[in-house]
């Protein structure tokens, strides 16, 4: 049995980054029995020499770059290949070489240029990574979205933003193949041209303004979401350097992991759990939650701070993100990439055997994630099918996380937060921006695990700052208004359910209604109606509690990369613990009320833009299926028609009054139904329908439908297929049923 050389071991680890445990290495080289002792010695020597670092049971090459890095162009080879090197390097070996892959629309790059790039590790080449340009560092040309109009001298761009009146001149050499009438994205270039118009160069052709690829850009501009950073903001971000350890608590040996969607653009939270060894807490758990220390980079009153506050939050769309912070921070220095030291704010929480938090401690630290995992692979590992990288983390990381999560479910059940069951739609796009499918996101225990730990950390932050009498922004969710609750009761009553009246409303009462409806045809209706009865959450310096989560004190702490409210909470923690001079300032405190109102508004703005974008993508997806028939449920009643939610996609469409049938329908506001003037047929919430798609307009997101059948009976619209006469649910019978339900409620109250 021949012992491998050090070079052979290093080559194996480089080529097999997921098979790096001592067992994997021994198996690869056929090492058995006592020879394992020699292998262990060899690995220790490699570790001592700095070639390897041991992470618990595995050995990893420390010489790796994060997926987003700042690079410097080295120049071109004799073959014309453009090479770069990293500016930030934590490895002990030689700096890796990056081969740049440029698109036709990318600007020219020369020796010494600095750029932010997305990296992919490669094998078997003269370079270790391939890089794709995100943007040049220090270069921040103004971007324009508009419709290209061709002229003899080149063309002009007419901005889609209604508030932007001036046009832009495009020289003939900067058209980039754009055709008249196309939606294009361009950037400012050079001095003013003809007629005093600013010059622009087209960098991306988006095609038909109504095409799916243009949808999110139009929403961004229509809702006034800032999508271009000022030069001084970019410059400040580019100058940022990795935070030093200094007086921070060193958490780099703790096996913290990030768990995010597979397509996550950043990683701002990490977690770790283990059984509590405190004899006073039998069966308890310790949970650590670590969050990127954005406050170190975004200091009060700076250009970065002013822009982050202006934006309020990041906005997420199916094909892009408009970040609150520039890429240098959101995608790099403030993203907890695997194997890279990152500054963090962390909280250690002690839970009892039933998941109640009994203590917490905040630290300002330095961490290093041992793995960037996604929800699906973590759930597969828990279900007994771990992949290679989850297998080595199973005993020490994944299993303890689930053990702690299962304990929190006992406490959660006692607290009884609102348990809505509303599947989230997911728009899946092809590479060219077209809608491939509309799916519903799976809700795995892995999702719930992270959500539960983030809620615990947010509660801990609020309680910590209250105890220290430090100012902060609370996340407030007030209880529903009496008027909205009365409307919900009417919906519940019409569907045959009861929401009791005459008592102080708690989430447990709403949960009983939701549980009663679960598994029935009316389940979605009751969930939607309950959601609509809720007030909208907001940020404020006064604590009015969080009704939906059934919590007395709640503050956002876990996402300062994408929410300004969390940054304020981080600053308050820094100031109250004396962790530095970058904490909350007197001016921050004086403006808390105004800041809370502003970022509540920007949050709503993003929500509306994201919803409009999803609606437009939905209309684009259905636009080539006009004339097709779909099943669905009545989701809304109005004087002008009926809203229907389609089963297949979850899309909402309108059946105008004229498309309901051959008779006139009267709107009964008290019972929220439509009543046929001739047949007495009623149309109410939750009824099953068959509809025909008559119109789908991607530009507006509008979907128009024709009603063909209701509860299996035809309505007189569309082809007569012998399905029987229109249903004659008499108006009087409907009122009689409603009165009967009211009598039942009255008897129960007594």
DRENNU-65557 format. One record per residue (C-alpha): x, y, z; residue in one letter; residue number from 1. Coordinates in pm, whole numbers. Layout:
BEGIN
> u,v,w,res,n
> X,Y,Z,A,NUM
...
END
This chain:
BEGIN
> u,v,w,res,n
> 0,0,0,X,1
> 168,320,-120,X,2
> 120,641,77,X,3
> 34,936,-157,X,4
> 263,1235,-176,X,5
> 157,1573,-45,X,6
> 120,1698,-400,X,7
> -112,1409,-485,X,8
> -329,1479,-179,X,9
> -353,1849,-264,X,10
> -444,1767,-624,X,11
> -718,1529,-507,X,12
> -869,1794,-272,X,13
> -854,2057,-547,X,14
> -1036,1829,-795,X,15
> -1286,1694,-537,X,16
> -1385,1987,-311,X,17
> -1686,1800,-169,X,18
> -1487,1486,-74,X,19
> -1237,1631,172,X,20
> -1282,1434,494,X,21
> -1000,1205,610,X,22
> -1227,909,532,X,23
> -1284,1033,174,X,24
> -910,1085,118,X,25
> -825,741,262,X,26
> -1085,576,39,X,27
> -956,758,-270,X,28
> -598,629,-220,X,29
> -694,284,-85,X,30
> -546,351,262,X,31
> -667,111,530,X,32
> -588,-3,881,X,33
> -275,129,1052,X,34
> -177,325,741,X,35
> -449,574,837,X,36
> -216,697,1112,X,37
> 44,793,850,X,38
> -227,969,646,X,39
> -335,1164,954,X,40
> 26,1273,1009,X,41
> 59,1381,645,X,42
> -262,1587,665,X,43
> -142,1754,985,X,44
> 184,1848,814,X,45
> -6,2001,523,X,46
> -222,2192,770,X,47
> 87,2318,960,X,48
> 247,2428,634,X,49
> -62,2635,550,X,50
> -172,2428,249,X,51
> -489,2304,420,X,52
> -717,2412,699,X,53
> -923,2168,902,X,54
> -1292,2238,941,X,55
> -1408,1985,1199,X,56
> -1393,1651,1014,X,57
> -1284,1775,674,X,58
> -984,1944,515,X,59
> -1037,2231,274,X,60
> -815,2441,55,X,61
> -825,2789,214,X,62
> -717,2953,-111,X,63
> -1067,3026,-245,X,64
> -1234,3347,-353,X,65
> -1592,3454,-271,X,66
> -1839,3436,-562,X,67
> -1842,3816,-592,X,68
> -1501,3988,-576,X,69
> -1323,4309,-663,X,70
> -1056,4244,-928,X,71
> -777,4434,-1103,X,72
> -710,4376,-1473,X,73
> -360,4237,-1535,X,74
> -376,4279,-1912,X,75
> -408,4063,-2220,X,76
> -208,3754,-2312,X,77
> -52,3705,-2657,X,78
> -367,3511,-2746,X,79
> -585,3808,-2654,X,80
> -721,3658,-2330,X,81
> -804,3918,-2062,X,82
> -676,3819,-1717,X,83
> -735,3967,-1371,X,84
> -629,3920,-1007,X,85
> -826,3968,-681,X,86
> -776,4278,-467,X,87
> -892,4095,-151,X,88
> -703,3770,-86,X,89
> -709,3568,238,X,90
> -528,3256,115,X,91
> -171,3167,199,X,92
> -84,3043,-147,X,93
> -26,3246,-464,X,94
> -307,3472,-581,X,95
> -535,3294,-831,X,96
> -567,3413,-1190,X,97
> -911,3501,-1329,X,98
> -1005,3473,-1696,X,99
> -1255,3745,-1787,X,100
> -1548,3657,-2014,X,101
> -1690,3977,-2162,X,102
> -2026,4042,-2326,X,103
> -2063,4254,-2636,X,104
> -2225,4533,-2432,X,105
> -1948,4539,-2165,X,106
> -1719,4844,-2168,X,107
> -1357,4808,-2275,X,108
> -1122,4699,-1996,X,109
> -752,4780,-1978,X,110
> -457,4705,-1755,X,111
> -504,4845,-1403,X,112
> -884,4882,-1428,X,113
> -1073,4778,-1116,X,114
> -1401,4596,-1144,X,115
> -1662,4404,-946,X,116
> -1708,4056,-1095,X,117
> -1902,3735,-1039,X,118
> -1667,3434,-1028,X,119
> -1699,3067,-1121,X,120
> -1431,2817,-1019,X,121
> -1290,2608,-1309,X,122
> -1064,2304,-1335,X,123
> -803,2200,-1589,X,124
> -719,2551,-1716,X,125
> -425,2786,-1677,X,126
> -650,3006,-1459,X,127
> -850,2914,-1149,X,128
> -1166,3121,-1209,X,129
> -1379,3267,-1483,X,130
> -1513,3617,-1418,X,131
> -1810,3807,-1555,X,132
> -1825,4183,-1518,X,133
> -2084,4334,-1287,X,134
> -1949,4687,-1327,X,135
> -1626,4884,-1333,X,136
> -1523,5016,-994,X,137
> -1522,5395,-989,X,138
> -1732,5409,-1307,X,139
> -2099,5493,-1259,X,140
> -2256,5628,-1581,X,141
> -2620,5732,-1569,X,142
> -2861,5464,-1697,X,143
> -3166,5531,-1912,X,144
> -3465,5310,-1993,X,145
> -3667,5413,-2295,X,146
> -3803,5344,-2641,X,147
> -3553,5376,-2926,X,148
> -3658,5589,-3224,X,149
> -3432,5559,-3529,X,150
> -3320,5870,-3721,X,151
> -3084,5941,-4010,X,152
> -2802,6036,-3769,X,153
> -2851,5734,-3542,X,154
> -3145,5766,-3310,X,155
> -3307,5901,-2998,X,156
> -3425,5743,-2677,X,157
> -3762,5847,-2534,X,158
> -3758,5761,-2160,X,159
> -4047,5549,-2026,X,160
> -4043,5744,-1700,X,161
> -4333,5989,-1724,X,162
> -4145,6241,-1512,X,163
> -3848,6247,-1749,X,164
> -3913,6477,-2045,X,165
> -3573,6506,-2213,X,166
> -3469,6270,-2493,X,167
> -3120,6127,-2547,X,168
> -2916,6126,-2867,X,169
> -2764,5793,-2980,X,170
> -2485,5816,-3242,X,171
> -2501,5563,-3525,X,172
> -2204,5372,-3384,X,173
> -2368,5324,-3042,X,174
> -2700,5174,-3150,X,175
> -2588,4814,-3075,X,176
> -2833,4673,-3331,X,177
> -3144,4829,-3176,X,178
> -3450,4862,-3397,X,179
> -3710,5137,-3408,X,180
> -3974,5094,-3135,X,181
> -3766,4863,-2916,X,182
> -3733,4913,-2543,X,183
> -3364,4965,-2466,X,184
> -3138,5028,-2172,X,185
> -2861,5279,-2235,X,186
> -2597,5468,-2044,X,187
> -2465,5820,-2067,X,188
> -2161,5851,-2293,X,189
> -1948,6149,-2390,X,190
> -2034,6517,-2439,X,191
> -2365,6652,-2562,X,192
> -2451,6585,-2923,X,193
> -2696,6730,-3176,X,194
> -2952,6987,-3057,X,195
> -2781,6992,-2717,X,196
> -2909,6641,-2633,X,197
> -2705,6425,-2398,X,198
> -2531,6136,-2576,X,199
> -2612,5778,-2482,X,200
> -2487,5434,-2579,X,201
> -2729,5140,-2592,X,202
> -2608,4855,-2369,X,203
> -2908,4622,-2375,X,204
> -3195,4562,-2616,X,205
> -3513,4454,-2435,X,206
> -3726,4418,-2747,X,207
> -4099,4480,-2745,X,208
> -4191,4715,-2457,X,209
> -4470,4470,-2372,X,210
> -4235,4169,-2368,X,211
> -4165,3987,-2039,X,212
> -3800,4096,-2024,X,213
> -3911,4460,-1998,X,214
> -4173,4408,-1728,X,215
> -3969,4464,-1413,X,216
> -3781,4763,-1557,X,217
> -4108,4933,-1641,X,218
> -4239,4872,-1287,X,219
> -3918,5010,-1137,X,220
> -3953,5333,-1333,X,221
> -4330,5365,-1295,X,222
> -4312,5340,-916,X,223
> -4009,5564,-885,X,224
> -3777,5308,-730,X,225
> -3420,5445,-747,X,226
> -3213,5197,-950,X,227
> -2894,5396,-1015,X,228
> -2651,5486,-737,X,229
> -2497,5836,-725,X,230
> -2125,5852,-805,X,231
> -2026,5941,-448,X,232
> -2214,5638,-314,X,233
> -2039,5403,-555,X,234
> -1703,5561,-475,X,235
> -1754,5519,-101,X,236
> -1856,5155,-142,X,237
> -1558,5085,-367,X,238
> -1318,5228,-109,X,239
> -1449,4998,166,X,240
> -1206,4740,305,X,241
> -1281,4417,495,X,242
> -1342,4487,864,X,243
> -1054,4391,1096,X,244
> -1097,4157,1394,X,245
> -998,4431,1642,X,246
> -1205,4402,1960,X,247
> -1465,4180,1797,X,248
> -1547,3840,1946,X,249
> -1382,3572,1731,X,250
> -1651,3331,1607,X,251
> -1453,3196,1312,X,252
> -1425,2845,1456,X,253
> -1801,2819,1507,X,254
> -1962,2611,1225,X,255
> -2219,2873,1125,X,256
> -2400,2806,797,X,257
> -2617,3016,567,X,258
> -2939,2858,435,X,259
> -3106,3048,151,X,260
> -3295,2992,-177,X,261
> -3085,2821,-443,X,262
> -3087,3144,-647,X,263
> -3007,3374,-352,X,264
> -2828,3693,-451,X,265
> -2683,3755,-105,X,266
> -2633,3580,229,X,267
> -2703,3809,523,X,268
> -2782,3562,801,X,269
> -2617,3248,938,X,270
> -2708,3014,1222,X,271
> -2576,2734,1441,X,272
> -2732,2532,1722,X,273
> -2622,2278,1978,X,274
> -2757,2106,2287,X,275
> -2724,2322,2600,X,276
> -2467,2181,2844,X,277
> -2602,2392,3132,X,278
> -2726,2143,3399,X,279
> -2991,2397,3499,X,280
> -3148,2368,3152,X,281
> -3204,1995,3086,X,282
> -3303,1918,2727,X,283
> -3239,2280,2630,X,284
> -3072,2425,2323,X,285
> -2838,2709,2233,X,286
> -2905,2887,1904,X,287
> -2667,3137,1746,X,288
> -2787,3378,1477,X,289
> -2519,3589,1305,X,290
> -2605,3884,1080,X,291
> -2380,4082,846,X,292
> -2241,4392,1022,X,293
> -2361,4650,772,X,294
> -2327,4933,1028,X,295
> -1947,4905,1006,X,296
> -1958,5009,639,X,297
> -2269,5232,629,X,298
> -2198,5499,889,X,299
> -2448,5768,1000,X,300
> -2466,6070,771,X,301
> -2243,5921,500,X,302
> -2334,5914,129,X,303
> -2404,5541,163,X,304
> -2631,5608,460,X,305
> -2828,5881,284,X,306
> -2886,5662,-22,X,307
> -2980,5355,187,X,308
> -3231,5561,383,X,309
> -3372,5707,61,X,310
> -3427,5359,-85,X,311
> -3550,5216,246,X,312
> -3519,4857,132,X,313
> -3419,4632,-157,X,314
> -3680,4543,-418,X,315
> -3690,4190,-560,X,316
> -3821,4093,-902,X,317
> -3816,3759,-1089,X,318
> -3528,3870,-1314,X,319
> -3338,4128,-1109,X,320
> -3293,4296,-772,X,321
> -3274,4668,-699,X,322
> -3051,4662,-390,X,323
> -3049,4906,-100,X,324
> -2668,4898,-104,X,325
> -2417,4880,-393,X,326
> -2285,4541,-508,X,327
> -1950,4591,-336,X,328
> -2136,4570,-3,X,329
> -2456,4372,-70,X,330
> -2289,4107,-285,X,331
> -1944,4105,-128,X,332
> -1826,4261,200,X,333
> -2167,4229,371,X,334
> -2251,3887,225,X,335
> -2158,3591,445,X,336
> -1985,3386,175,X,337
> -1862,3038,253,X,338
> -1506,3021,385,X,339
> -1453,3398,397,X,340
> -1409,3597,723,X,341
> -1690,3848,762,X,342
> -1781,4104,1028,X,343
> -2110,4026,1200,X,344
> -2354,4111,1476,X,345
> -2457,3792,1653,X,346
> -2690,3681,1928,X,347
> -2658,3370,2144,X,348
> -3001,3251,2261,X,349
> -3062,2991,2529,X,350
> -3387,2795,2485,X,351
> -3549,2553,2725,X,352
> -3669,2207,2622,X,353
> -4001,2356,2503,X,354
> -3838,2623,2290,X,355
> -3896,2922,2520,X,356
> -3612,3177,2510,X,357
> -3477,3207,2865,X,358
> -3174,3427,2797,X,359
> -2979,3596,2519,X,360
> -2646,3772,2468,X,361
> -2545,3999,2179,X,362
> -2187,4026,2047,X,363
> -2009,4214,1772,X,364
> -1796,3949,1610,X,365
> -1603,3800,1321,X,366
> -1738,3479,1165,X,367
> -1663,3245,878,X,368
> -1944,3041,726,X,369
> -1852,2675,678,X,370
> -2115,2625,405,X,371
> -2361,2817,187,X,372
> -2657,2579,172,X,373
> -2999,2600,11,X,374
> -3336,2504,157,X,375
> -3394,2203,-65,X,376
> -3063,2028,5,X,377
> -3096,2089,380,X,378
> -3447,1944,378,X,379
> -3330,1645,175,X,380
> -3054,1588,431,X,381
> -3306,1597,717,X,382
> -3528,1353,527,X,383
> -3242,1101,499,X,384
> -3100,1187,157,X,385
> -2801,1414,223,X,386
> -2575,1515,-63,X,387
> -2199,1499,-18,X,388
> -2150,1837,144,X,389
> -2452,1801,376,X,390
> -2344,1453,484,X,391
> -2035,1583,664,X,392
> -2243,1856,834,X,393
> -2530,1630,935,X,394
> -2435,1539,1293,X,395
> -2278,1863,1405,X,396
> -2479,2126,1219,X,397
> -2801,2015,1049,X,398
> -2942,1771,1306,X,399
> -2894,2014,1602,X,400
> -3064,2293,1403,X,401
> -3371,2076,1349,X,402
> -3368,1961,1713,X,403
> -3378,2323,1830,X,404
> -3644,2407,1570,X,405
> -3869,2121,1686,X,406
> -3846,2257,2041,X,407
> -3951,2604,1924,X,408
> -4266,2456,1771,X,409
> -4393,2376,2121,X,410
> -4351,2739,2227,X,411
> -4497,2859,1897,X,412
> -4810,2650,1948,X,413
> -4858,2807,2291,X,414
> -4811,3157,2148,X,415
> -5048,3082,1858,X,416
> -4935,3329,1589,X,417
> -5162,3368,1288,X,418
> -5133,3056,1069,X,419
> -5232,3163,718,X,420
> -5197,2907,439,X,421
> -5151,3104,117,X,422
> -4910,2948,-136,X,423
> -4667,3199,-285,X,424
> -4646,3224,-663,X,425
> -4304,3187,-825,X,426
> -4233,3315,-1175,X,427
> -3970,3102,-1351,X,428
> -3796,3273,-1642,X,429
> -3587,3143,-1930,X,430
> -3244,3292,-2001,X,431
> -3392,3538,-2251,X,432
> -3644,3666,-1997,X,433
> -3954,3479,-2115,X,434
> -4188,3314,-1865,X,435
> -4117,2941,-1855,X,436
> -4373,2857,-1588,X,437
> -4574,2989,-1295,X,438
> -4533,2764,-993,X,439
> -4621,2769,-627,X,440
> -4327,2779,-385,X,441
> -4288,2478,-158,X,442
> -4304,2548,214,X,443
> -4043,2317,366,X,444
> -3949,2274,731,X,445
> -3611,2418,630,X,446
> -3788,2747,543,X,447
> -3981,2745,870,X,448
> -3665,2667,1067,X,449
> -3485,2978,943,X,450
> -3796,3192,984,X,451
> -3840,3077,1344,X,452
> -3479,3152,1439,X,453
> -3499,3494,1272,X,454
> -3816,3573,1470,X,455
> -3638,3471,1792,X,456
> -3342,3697,1708,X,457
> -3574,3988,1625,X,458
> -3755,3947,1958,X,459
> -3421,3933,2141,X,460
> -3311,4258,1975,X,461
> -3630,4439,2078,X,462
> -3612,4310,2435,X,463
> -3242,4397,2464,X,464
> -3294,4757,2356,X,465
> -3603,4801,2573,X,466
> -3405,4675,2873,X,467
> -3125,4921,2796,X,468
> -3375,5203,2737,X,469
> -3226,5257,2392,X,470
> -3431,5414,2109,X,471
> -3520,5190,1815,X,472
> -3771,5128,1539,X,473
> -4026,4858,1625,X,474
> -4201,4645,1366,X,475
> -4565,4721,1452,X,476
> -4867,4518,1346,X,477
> -5188,4640,1505,X,478
> -5501,4429,1546,X,479
> -5772,4445,1277,X,480
> -6031,4722,1285,X,481
> -6388,4636,1396,X,482
> -6514,4714,1046,X,483
> -6274,4468,881,X,484
> -6356,4202,1138,X,485
> -6728,4246,1066,X,486
> -6657,4194,695,X,487
> -6458,3879,774,X,488
> -6745,3750,987,X,489
> -6985,3802,697,X,490
> -6758,3608,461,X,491
> -6718,3329,717,X,492
> -7094,3318,778,X,493
> -7174,3299,406,X,494
> -6932,3006,378,X,495
> -7090,2824,674,X,496
> -6828,2909,939,X,497
> -6833,3115,1255,X,498
> -6601,3383,1390,X,499
> -6725,3463,1738,X,500
> -6812,3821,1833,X,501
> -6825,4006,2162,X,502
> -6480,3917,2295,X,503
> -6126,4049,2275,X,504
> -5991,3909,1950,X,505
> -5674,3700,1962,X,506
> -5493,3517,1685,X,507
> -5612,3187,1831,X,508
> -5972,3283,1737,X,509
> -5869,3346,1378,X,510
> -5665,3023,1375,X,511
> -5977,2830,1480,X,512
> -6163,2975,1182,X,513
> -5872,2884,952,X,514
> -5854,2530,1096,X,515
> -6230,2483,1055,X,516
> -6199,2577,687,X,517
> -5884,2369,622,X,518
> -5940,2094,368,X,519
> -6270,2239,245,X,520
> -6352,2415,-82,X,521
> -6368,2743,112,X,522
> -6017,2717,264,X,523
> -5851,2956,20,X,524
> -6139,3203,48,X,525
> -6117,3211,428,X,526
> -5738,3250,420,X,527
> -5755,3535,169,X,528
> -6035,3709,357,X,529
> -5845,3679,684,X,530
> -5537,3830,520,X,531
> -5744,4118,380,X,532
> -5884,4190,726,X,533
> -5535,4252,865,X,534
> -5387,4598,905,X,535
> -5059,4669,728,X,536
> -4743,4641,938,X,537
> -4523,4949,971,X,538
> -4214,5086,1148,X,539
> -4240,5323,1446,X,540
> -4039,5422,1756,X,541
> -4344,5342,1974,X,542
> -4418,4981,2063,X,543
> -4772,4869,1987,X,544
> -4686,4500,1954,X,545
> -4715,4258,1663,X,546
> -5065,4110,1640,X,547
> -4996,3858,1362,X,548
> -4696,3703,1539,X,549
> -4866,3732,1881,X,550
> -4563,3912,2023,X,551
> -4547,4206,2263,X,552
> -4214,4340,2134,X,553
> -4070,4292,1788,X,554
> -3798,4472,1590,X,555
> -3627,4385,1263,X,556
> -3262,4290,1319,X,557
> -3185,4013,1072,X,558
> -3157,4182,727,X,559
> -2963,4512,736,X,560
> -2839,4445,380,X,561
> -3190,4494,247,X,562
> -3385,4688,516,X,563
> -3290,5025,664,X,564
> -3495,4953,979,X,565
> -3255,4671,1069,X,566
> -2957,4905,1027,X,567
> -3113,5143,1282,X,568
> -3154,4852,1527,X,569
> -2789,4748,1473,X,570
> -2673,5103,1541,X,571
> -2877,5117,1861,X,572
> -2721,4789,1978,X,573
> -2372,4926,1901,X,574
> -2433,5247,2095,X,575
> -2597,5075,2395,X,576
> -2307,4826,2429,X,577
> -2027,5074,2359,X,578
> -1897,4876,2060,X,579
> -1775,5172,1856,X,580
> -1843,5522,1728,X,581
> -2067,5401,1443,X,582
> -2378,5359,1661,X,583
> -2705,5551,1653,X,584
> -2664,5928,1662,X,585
> -2872,6205,1826,X,586
> -2990,6304,1477,X,587
> -3099,5943,1406,X,588
> -3295,5945,1731,X,589
> -3455,6283,1663,X,590
> -3574,6164,1320,X,591
> -3696,5815,1419,X,592
> -4065,5895,1368,X,593
> -3998,6045,1025,X,594
> -3762,5762,928,X,595
> -4018,5500,1032,X,596
> -4288,5662,818,X,597
> -4057,5699,519,X,598
> -3931,5339,513,X,599
> -4285,5210,570,X,600
> -4379,5398,252,X,601
> -4081,5263,53,X,602
> -4169,4910,168,X,603
> -4524,4950,35,X,604
> -4387,5098,-287,X,605
> -4170,4789,-341,X,606
> -4457,4555,-258,X,607
> -4684,4720,-515,X,608
> -4408,4721,-781,X,609
> -4329,4355,-715,X,610
> -4699,4262,-729,X,611
> -4754,4459,-1050,X,612
> -4453,4287,-1204,X,613
> -4586,3943,-1112,X,614
> -4926,4035,-1259,X,615
> -4762,4147,-1584,X,616
> -4555,3831,-1607,X,617
> -4873,3634,-1543,X,618
> -5050,3815,-1826,X,619
> -4750,3760,-2055,X,620
> -4752,3389,-1970,X,621
> -5122,3360,-2053,X,622
> -5124,3591,-2356,X,623
> -5077,3307,-2606,X,624
> -5358,3106,-2447,X,625
> -5642,3348,-2517,X,626
> -5955,3144,-2591,X,627
> -5857,2859,-2358,X,628
> -6079,2751,-2070,X,629
> -5968,2743,-1706,X,630
> -6114,2640,-1373,X,631
> -6100,2867,-1071,X,632
> -6280,3018,-774,X,633
> -6464,3343,-720,X,634
> -6221,3553,-515,X,635
> -6396,3891,-517,X,636
> -6733,4055,-584,X,637
> -6775,4412,-706,X,638
> -7041,4627,-870,X,639
> -6858,4602,-1202,X,640
> -6795,4227,-1207,X,641
> -6648,3916,-1050,X,642
> -6284,3844,-970,X,643
> -6169,3487,-1029,X,644
> -5849,3321,-912,X,645
> -5736,3058,-1163,X,646
> -5639,2718,-1021,X,647
> -5346,2653,-1254,X,648
> -5143,2967,-1197,X,649
> -5308,3157,-913,X,650
> -5362,3448,-1154,X,651
> -5648,3686,-1078,X,652
> -5880,3786,-1363,X,653
> -6194,3993,-1396,X,654
> -6526,3878,-1539,X,655
> -6698,4207,-1632,X,656
> -7071,4235,-1572,X,657
> -7140,4206,-1946,X,658
> -6975,3862,-1952,X,659
> -7173,3708,-1664,X,660
> -7465,3583,-1869,X,661
> -7772,3692,-2056,X,662
> -7950,3840,-1754,X,663
> -7887,4149,-1538,X,664
> -7709,4093,-1206,X,665
> -7774,4312,-904,X,666
> -7501,4372,-643,X,667
> -7612,4291,-286,X,668
> -7357,4476,-74,X,669
> -7483,4345,261,X,670
> -7432,3981,164,X,671
> -7149,4052,-85,X,672
> -7313,3860,-367,X,673
> -7450,3920,-717,X,674
> -7810,3815,-784,X,675
> -7957,3735,-1127,X,676
> -8269,3939,-1206,X,677
> -8442,3656,-1398,X,678
> -8321,3325,-1254,X,679
> -8236,3440,-900,X,680
> -7895,3275,-945,X,681
> -7642,3403,-692,X,682
> -7269,3446,-738,X,683
> -7068,3456,-418,X,684
> -6716,3419,-285,X,685
> -6556,3075,-309,X,686
> -6783,2930,-578,X,687
> -6620,2704,-837,X,688
> -6625,2840,-1193,X,689
> -6521,2758,-1546,X,690
> -6405,3061,-1743,X,691
> -6266,3141,-2085,X,692
> -5963,3370,-2117,X,693
> -6072,3658,-2342,X,694
> -5779,3897,-2294,X,695
> -5431,3907,-2135,X,696
> -5237,4234,-2166,X,697
> -4872,4215,-2051,X,698
> -4825,4594,-2052,X,699
> -5096,4648,-1789,X,700
> -5113,4302,-1633,X,701
> -5486,4294,-1704,X,702
> -5662,3956,-1747,X,703
> -6022,3949,-1871,X,704
> -6244,3640,-1851,X,705
> -6582,3512,-1966,X,706
> -6791,3312,-1719,X,707
> -6902,2977,-1868,X,708
> -7007,2768,-1568,X,709
> -7061,2818,-1199,X,710
> -7069,2523,-959,X,711
> -7085,2292,-1261,X,712
> -7388,2460,-1421,X,713
> -7364,2665,-1741,X,714
> -7451,3034,-1727,X,715
> -7579,3106,-2075,X,716
> -7241,3238,-2194,X,717
> -7035,3034,-2436,X,718
> -7135,2712,-2614,X,719
> -7438,2523,-2489,X,720
> -7309,2180,-2399,X,721
> -7604,2024,-2229,X,722
> -7479,2062,-1875,X,723
> -7827,2146,-1747,X,724
> -8016,2466,-1675,X,725
> -7857,2759,-1493,X,726
> -7847,2706,-1119,X,727
> -8150,2870,-950,X,728
> -8017,2950,-608,X,729
> -8303,3179,-517,X,730
> -8214,3506,-349,X,731
> -8467,3434,-74,X,732
> -8309,3094,-8,X,733
> -7972,3259,22,X,734
> -8104,3508,280,X,735
> -8276,3224,466,X,736
> -7946,3035,492,X,737
> -7770,3348,617,X,738
> -8038,3405,882,X,739
> -8010,3042,996,X,740
> -7633,3084,1041,X,741
> -7696,3401,1245,X,742
> -7936,3213,1475,X,743
> -7671,2945,1533,X,744
> -7416,3208,1628,X,745
> -7664,3375,1863,X,746
> -7745,3048,2045,X,747
> -7375,2969,2090,X,748
> -7314,3311,2251,X,749
> -7569,3243,2520,X,750
END
